Amino acid sequence: MMRIRLKKKGSFKSKRMESVSKIDDIMAKGDLLGDTGKINVYFRGEDSSGILDFSREEAEKLVNSIKSVLNLLGKGRFI
């Protein structure tokens, strides 16, 4: 399960939203070896659903940052 927290700025005040969802599907579109590739992560919860779009560079940065955190926690625990 993943927890999603959003903060949306309005004209007078900010609105915060929080939801718990699970990842339904991950799909790669376009040329991932070039600059046009996108990775879409589809998620759905009881009261929310959505799509996260990542470029190749954004996905690589996310994976590298997660790897460094998991390495601090110990090898073999999560991946």
C-alpha positions in Angstrom: 0.0 0.0 0.0 1.2 3.5 -0.7 0.1 6.7 1.0 -0.5 9.7 -1.2 -0.4 13.2 0.2 -1.3 16.2 -1.9 -1.4 19.9 -1.2 -3.4 22.0 -3.7 -3.1 25.7 -3.6 -6.3 27.6 -4.0 -6.9 31.3 -4.4 -7.6 31.8 -0.7 -6.1 28.8 1.1 -4.3 25.5 0.6 -6.2 22.2 0.6 -4.6 19.0 1.8 -5.7 15.6 0.8 -4.5 12.2 1.8 -5.3 8.7 0.5 -4.1 5.1 0.7 -3.9 3.3 -2.6 -2.4 0.2 -4.1 -0.5 0.1 -7.4 -2.6 -1.5 -10.1 -0.2 -1.5 -13.1 3.0 -0.1 -14.4 3.3 0.6 -18.2 6.1 1.9 -20.3 5.2 4.0 -23.3 7.4 5.3 -26.1 11.1 4.8 -26.6 12.7 4.3 -23.1 16.2 4.4 -24.6 15.5 7.9 -26.1 14.1 11.0 -24.6 10.4 10.4 -25.5 9.8 7.5 -23.2 7.3 7.7 -20.3 6.6 5.3 -17.4 3.0 5.4 -16.1 2.1 4.1 -12.6 -1.6 3.4 -12.2 -3.0 3.3 -8.7 -6.4 2.9 -7.1 -7.8 3.1 -3.6 -11.2 3.2 -2.0 -11.8 6.9 -2.6 -9.1 7.8 -5.1 -7.3 6.7 -8.2 -4.8 8.2 -10.6 -1.8 8.0 -12.8 1.8 9.0 -12.1 3.8 9.9 -15.2 7.6 9.7 -15.1 10.1 10.6 -17.8 13.1 8.3 -18.1 15.3 10.7 -16.1 12.7 11.1 -13.3 12.3 7.3 -13.0 16.1 6.7 -12.9 16.4 9.4 -10.2 13.6 7.8 -8.2 15.1 4.3 -8.4 18.5 5.5 -7.4 17.2 7.4 -4.4 15.2 4.4 -3.3 18.2 2.1 -3.7 20.4 4.3 -1.5 17.7 4.3 1.3 17.2 0.5 1.0 21.0 0.0 1.2 21.0 1.9 4.5 18.3 -0.4 5.9 20.3 -3.6 5.0 20.6 -5.9 2.1 17.9 -8.4 1.2 15.2 -6.9 3.3 13.1 -5.4 0.6 14.5 -6.1 -2.8 
